[in-house]
Amino acid sequence: MNNNKDNSNSNFKGLLPLIVFLVLFMGTGIITGDFSSMPLLVAFIFASGFALLLDKKGGKTSFGEKVAIFTRAGGEETIILMVVIFILAGAFYSVADAMGAVNSIVNLGLTVLPVNMILPGIFIIGCILSFSMGTSMGTITALAPIGVGIANQADISMALVLATVVGSAMFGDNLSFISDTTIAATRTQNVELRDKFKSNILIVLPAVIITLIILAMIPVDVVSLESVDYSLINILPYVAIIVSALIGLNVMAVLGIGIGVGSIIGLINNSFDGVGLLGVLQRGMGWMEDLSMIAIVVAGLVGLMKYYGGIDYLLEKVTAKVKGKKGGQFGIAALVGLITAATTNNTISILTAGPLAKDISEEYDIDPRKTASLLDIFSAAVQGLIPYGGQLLLAAGLGHISPVEIVPYSIYSILMLIIGSISIIIGFPRYKRARK
């Protein structure tokens, strides 16, 4: 395929830091037999140090300038917002745990839901929340603490429960009318939101159904149902979180309200005093410090990779291999998936790959509704699988496990990739007419 994009900055060298990270992380895991033996932050620090030794093609950049590029990217607005969300989410979970909200909501769920429907119930609730809220991070913030409590109360893998939460969050991230990824995908392809939704839901619905069947088949043993007590008053922090999110408040405001409601109830029922509350808040914030640093360092590393031409190299090489209608669709899927893995941000990956995806779809007569769906599906699926992405970092931080442990249980995200690929192969869905 020919395109008019200027790839003068394209350089494979820009991808070397990511390769160094993967070699360090995967190599250590293979050698030790434990993929949690190489801490993510340490691996990214080494990769960032290596990146600072490189330079842009055809130019000489001082070490100080490269450090400035790294720090600007690490301190970018969306990254700092993500860090603040991490910290507030940790504080909320800590307060909810200390004042009894976690035990109450978990015990209520164990009382209402049949044992074999606990996991499907979590997934369905998460899908409804994420579709209504349009944000995967907000869904994980609201639902992951409940999932953590259920995993502790029942004989269920913490990684499996959190993977179920993340999968349900990516459902709405991919399909919600108010999701930033949906808006980015439709705008770059000039299609209507409703048309993209109709195309998208037909592709991912089999993945949803299969996920629910698999989750329902997983055996779950509740540790104790004799002493399942709960207080409706104590679940008010979760009610406040969910209601404020559904009415469209900013996620920081949502978390602030949840922390405030939990703190007031905790003080009233003597779960802690004023000084104790400060310690509870600090404890929760401390849980998220490591993950916050990972987010900042990864963003800085991506900034250097972009500067060196690594992202342009991906764009150039993937589009150069595109041939035929099906090849074009797989090219679009691979392009947005690789950029998501490199940038850890599926919205940015859609905006980056979108213009080239539009060129590909026009050249090979791919319906723009299918192109918009592929951009959103494959970026969301990859976002739900990368252990250094915000979604898995947040969920893992709340569950006090490594994000790497969540990946093998990410049933829905894996099925999105599989079903999305099948839809390309069989040419589904079929469109009556193209919308340009």
C-alpha positions in Angstrom: 0.0 0.0 0.0 1.2 3.5 -0.8 0.5 6.4 1.5 1.7 10.0 1.7 2.7 9.9 5.4 6.2 11.3 6.0 8.1 8.5 7.7 11.5 10.3 7.7 11.6 9.8 11.5 10.8 6.1 11.2 13.5 4.1 12.9 13.6 0.6 14.3 16.0 1.8 17.0 13.1 3.6 18.6 11.6 0.2 19.5 14.8 -1.1 21.1 13.9 0.1 24.7 10.6 -1.9 24.5 12.6 -4.9 23.3 15.1 -4.5 26.2 12.2 -4.4 28.6 10.6 -7.6 27.1 13.9 -9.4 27.1 14.6 -8.5 30.8 11.1 -9.3 31.9 10.4 -12.4 29.9 14.0 -13.7 30.2 14.0 -13.4 34.0 10.6 -15.1 34.2 11.7 -18.0 31.9 15.0 -18.5 33.7 13.5 -18.4 37.2 10.1 -20.0 36.3 8.4 -17.1 38.0 7.3 -14.1 35.9 6.9 -12.0 39.1 10.6 -12.3 39.9 11.5 -9.3 37.8 9.6 -6.3 39.2 8.0 -4.2 36.4 9.3 -1.0 37.8 12.9 -2.3 37.8 12.6 -3.6 34.3 11.3 -0.3 33.0 14.0 1.7 34.8 16.6 -0.4 33.1 14.9 0.0 29.7 14.6 3.8 30.3 18.3 4.0 31.1 19.1 2.2 27.9 16.7 4.6 26.0 18.6 7.6 27.3 21.8 6.2 25.6 20.2 6.2 22.2 19.7 9.1 19.8 17.3 10.3 17.1 18.1 9.3 13.5 20.2 11.9 11.7 20.7 14.1 14.8 22.5 14.6 18.0 20.6 15.2 21.2 22.2 16.1 24.4 21.7 13.9 27.5 19.9 16.7 29.2 17.5 17.2 26.3 16.6 13.5 26.4 16.0 13.6 30.1 13.7 16.6 29.5 11.8 14.6 26.8 11.4 11.7 29.3 10.2 13.9 32.1 7.8 15.9 29.9 6.2 12.7 28.7 6.1 11.2 32.2 4.5 14.4 33.6 1.9 14.6 30.8 -1.6 15.6 32.0 -3.3 12.3 31.4 -0.5 10.4 33.2 -0.6 12.6 36.3 -4.4 12.3 36.3 -4.0 8.5 36.2 -1.6 8.6 39.1 -4.0 10.7 41.2 -6.8 8.2 40.3 -4.5 5.4 41.5 -3.8 7.1 44.8 -7.5 8.1 45.4 -8.6 4.5 44.5 -6.2 3.1 47.1 -7.4 5.5 49.7 -11.1 4.7 49.0 -10.4 0.9 49.2 -8.5 1.4 52.5 -11.4 3.4 54.0 -14.0 1.0 52.8 -12.1 -1.9 54.2 -11.6 -0.2 57.6 -15.2 0.9 58.1 -16.7 -2.4 57.1 -18.0 -1.6 53.6 -16.0 -4.4 51.9 -17.3 -7.1 54.2 -20.9 -5.9 54.0 -21.0 -5.6 50.2 -19.3 -9.0 49.8 -21.6 -10.7 52.2 -24.6 -9.2 50.6 -23.4 -10.5 47.2 -22.8 -14.0 48.6 -26.3 -13.9 50.1 -28.1 -12.8 46.9 -26.2 -14.6 44.2 -26.1 -18.4 43.8 -22.6 -19.6 44.4 -22.0 -20.7 40.7 -23.2 -17.2 39.5 -20.7 -15.1 41.6 -18.2 -14.7 38.8 -20.8 -14.2 36.0 -22.6 -11.8 38.3 -19.4 -9.7 38.7 -18.9 -9.7 34.9 -22.4 -8.7 34.1 -22.4 -5.9 36.7 -19.1 -4.6 35.4 -20.4 -4.7 31.8 -23.4 -2.6 32.8 -21.3 -0.2 34.9 -18.7 0.3 32.2 -21.2 0.8 29.4 -23.1 3.3 31.5 -20.0 5.1 32.7 -17.8 4.9 29.5 -14.6 4.5 31.5 -12.8 1.3 32.3 -10.8 3.0 35.0 -13.9 4.2 36.8 -15.5 0.7 36.5 -12.4 -1.0 38.0 -12.3 1.7 40.8 -15.9 0.9 41.7 -15.9 -2.9 41.3 -12.4 -4.2 42.0 -12.6 -3.6 45.8 -15.8 -5.7 45.8 -14.1 -8.4 43.8 -11.1 -8.4 46.1 -13.5 -8.9 49.1 -15.3 -11.8 47.3 -12.0 -13.4 46.4 -10.9 -13.3 50.1 -14.3 -14.6 51.3 -14.7 -17.4 48.7 -12.2 -20.0 47.4 -11.6 -18.1 44.2 -8.3 -17.0 42.7 -7.7 -13.3 43.2 -6.2 -13.0 39.8 -9.3 -14.6 38.2 -11.7 -12.3 40.0 -9.7 -9.2 39.0 -9.3 -10.4 35.4 -13.1 -10.7 35.3 -13.5 -7.1 36.6 -11.0 -5.8 34.0 -12.7 -7.8 31.2 -16.0 -6.3 32.1 -14.5 -2.8 32.2 -13.0 -3.3 28.7 -16.5 -4.2 27.5 -17.8 -0.7 28.1 -14.5 0.9 27.1 -15.1 -0.7 23.7 -18.8 -0.2 23.3 -20.1 2.7 25.4 -21.4 5.7 23.5 -19.6 8.0 25.9 -16.2 6.2 25.9 -13.3 8.2 24.6 -12.2 5.3 22.5 -15.6 4.9 20.8 -15.6 8.6 20.0 -12.0 8.5 18.7 -12.8 5.4 16.5 -16.0 6.9 15.0 -14.5 10.4 14.4 -11.4 9.1 12.6 -13.6 7.0 10.3 -16.4 9.4 9.9 -19.2 7.0 11.0 -22.1 7.5 13.3 -21.9 6.2 16.9 -25.0 4.1 16.5 -23.7 2.5 13.3 -20.4 1.6 14.9 -22.2 0.2 18.0 -24.4 -2.1 15.8 -21.3 -3.4 14.0 -19.3 -3.7 17.1 -21.8 -5.5 19.3 -22.4 -8.2 16.6 -18.7 -9.0 16.7 -18.1 -9.0 20.5 -21.4 -10.6 21.6 -20.1 -14.2 21.1 -17.1 -13.3 23.3 -19.5 -12.1 26.0 -21.6 -15.2 25.9 -18.6 -17.6 25.9 -17.1 -15.6 28.8 -20.2 -16.0 30.9 -20.4 -19.7 30.1 -16.8 -20.3 31.1 -17.2 -18.2 34.3 -20.3 -20.2 35.3 -18.4 -23.5 34.8 -15.6 -22.5 37.2 -16.2 -24.1 40.6 -16.5 -21.7 43.5 -16.6 -22.7 47.2 -17.7 -20.1 49.7 -15.6 -20.4 52.9 -18.4 -19.7 55.3 -22.1 -18.8 54.9 -23.1 -19.3 58.5 -21.8 -15.9 59.6 -22.6 -13.9 56.5 -23.7 -10.6 58.1 -23.9 -7.3 56.4 -25.1 -3.8 57.1 -26.9 -1.8 54.5 -25.5 1.4 56.0 -22.0 0.2 55.5 -22.5 -0.3 51.7 -23.4 3.4 51.2 -19.8 4.2 50.1 -20.3 1.8 47.1 -23.7 3.2 46.4 -22.3 6.7 46.4 -19.5 5.6 44.0 -21.8 3.9 41.6 -24.5 6.5 41.6 -22.1 9.5 41.2 -20.3 7.6 38.4 -23.5 6.8 36.5 -24.7 10.5 36.6 -21.5 11.4 34.8 -19.2 13.0 37.5 -15.5 13.1 36.9 -13.8 10.0 38.3 -11.8 12.1 40.8 -15.0 13.6 42.1 -16.5 10.1 42.3 -13.6 8.8 44.4 -13.7 11.9 46.6 -17.4 11.3 47.3 -16.8 7.7 48.1 -13.9 8.5 50.4 -16.0 11.2 52.1 -19.1 9.0 52.7 -16.9 6.1 53.9 -15.0 8.4 56.3 -18.2 9.9 57.8 -19.8 6.4 58.4 -16.5 5.1 59.8 -16.3 7.9 62.3 -19.9 7.5 63.3 -19.7 3.8 63.9 -16.3 4.2 65.6 -14.4 2.1 63.1 -11.7 4.7 63.5 -11.2 8.2 65.1 -10.0 11.3 63.3 -6.3 10.5 63.7 -6.9 6.9 62.8 -8.6 8.0 59.6 -5.5 9.8 58.5 -3.5 6.6 58.9 -6.1 4.6 57.0 -5.9 7.1 54.1 -2.1 7.0 54.1 -2.1 3.2 54.1 -4.3 3.0 51.0 -2.3 5.6 49.2 0.9 3.7 50.0 -0.5 0.6 48.3 -0.5 2.4 45.0 2.9 4.2 45.1 4.7 1.5 43.1 2.1 1.3 40.4 2.0 5.1 40.1 5.8 5.2 39.5 5.4 2.5 36.9 2.8 4.6 35.0 5.1 7.6 35.1 8.3 5.8 34.0 6.4 3.9 31.2 5.0 7.2 29.9 8.5 8.7 29.9 9.9 5.7 28.1 7.1 5.9 25.4 8.0 9.6 25.0 11.6 8.7 24.1 10.4 5.9 21.8 8.2 8.3 19.9 11.0 10.9 19.7 13.4 8.2 18.3 10.9 7.1 15.6 9.8 3.8 17.0 6.1 4.5 16.6 6.5 5.8 13.1 8.5 2.6 12.3 5.5 0.5 13.5 3.1 2.5 11.3 5.4 2.2 8.2 6.1 -1.6 8.5 2.6 -2.7 9.3 1.0 -0.7 6.5 3.7 -1.8 4.0 2.6 -5.5 4.5 -1.1 -4.9 3.8 -2.6 -6.7 0.8 -6.2 -7.4 0.0 -9.4 -6.7 1.9 -8.8 -9.3 4.7 -5.2 -8.4 4.8 -6.2 -4.7 5.2 -8.4 -5.6 8.1 -5.7 -7.7 9.8 -3.3 -4.8 9.1 -5.6 -2.3 10.9 -6.0 -4.7 13.8 -2.2 -5.3 14.1 -1.4 -1.7 13.8 -3.7 -0.4 16.5 -2.8 -3.4 18.8 0.9 -2.9 18.5 0.6 0.9 19.1 -1.5 0.1 22.2 1.1 -2.2 23.5 3.8 0.4 22.8 2.0 3.4 24.3 -0.2 1.7 26.9 -3.1 4.0 25.9 -5.8 2.6 23.6 -7.3 6.1 22.9 -3.9 7.4 21.7 -3.4 4.3 19.6 -6.8 4.8 17.9 -6.0 8.5 17.2 -2.6 7.5 15.9 -3.6 4.6 13.7 -7.0 6.1 12.7 -5.9 8.2 9.7 -3.9 5.3 8.2 -6.7 2.9 8.9 -9.0 5.1 7.0 -6.6 5.1 4.0 -6.4 1.3 4.1 -10.2 0.9 4.3 -10.7 3.2 1.3 -8.1 1.5 -0.8 -9.4 -2.0 -0.1 -13.1 -1.1 0.1 -13.5 -2.0 3.8 -16.7 -0.6 5.3 -15.8 2.2 7.7 -18.1 0.8 10.3 -16.0 -2.4 10.3 -12.8 -0.3 10.5 -14.1 1.7 13.4 -15.1 -1.5 15.2 -11.7 -3.2 14.6 -9.8 -0.1 15.9 -11.8 -0.2 19.1 -12.0 -4.0 19.6 -8.3 -4.8 19.1 -7.1 -1.7 21.1 -9.4 -2.5 24.0 -8.4 -6.2 23.9 -4.7 -5.4 24.0 -5.2 -2.7 26.7 -6.9 -5.4 28.9 -3.9 -7.7 28.5 -0.8 -5.6 29.0 0.4 -5.9 32.6 2.0 -2.4 32.5 -1.3 -0.7 31.4 -3.3 1.4 33.7 -6.2 -1.0 34.0 -4.2 -4.0 35.2 -2.0 -1.9 37.3 -5.0 -0.4 39.1 -6.7 -3.8 39.6 -3.5 -5.5 40.8 -2.8 -2.7 43.2 -6.2 -3.0 44.9 -5.7 -6.8 45.0 -2.1 -6.6 46.2 -0.9 -9.0 43.5 1.4 -8.6 40.4 -0.5 -7.5 37.3 1.3 -10.3 35.4 -0.8 -12.8 37.5 -4.0 -11.3 36.0 -3.1 -11.8 32.3 -3.6 -15.6 32.0 -7.1 -15.3 33.4 -8.2 -12.4 31.1 -10.8 -14.5 29.4 -12.9 -11.8 27.8 -9.9 -9.8 26.4 -8.4 -13.0 24.9 -11.8 -13.9 23.3 -12.1 -10.4 21.9 -8.9 -11.0 19.9 -10.1 -14.5 18.8 -13.6 -13.5 17.8 -12.4 -10.3 16.2 -10.0 -12.3 14.0 -12.7 -14.8 13.1 -15.0 -11.9 12.1 -12.3 -10.8 9.6 -11.8 -14.3 8.2 -15.5 -15.0 7.6 -16.4 -11.5 6.6 -18.8 -10.8 9.4 -20.9 -8.7 9.8 -21.9 -8.0 6.2 -23.0 -4.5 5.4 -25.8 -3.6 3.0 -24.2 -0.4 1.9 -21.1 1.6 2.8 -21.4 4.8 4.8 -18.8 7.4 3.7 
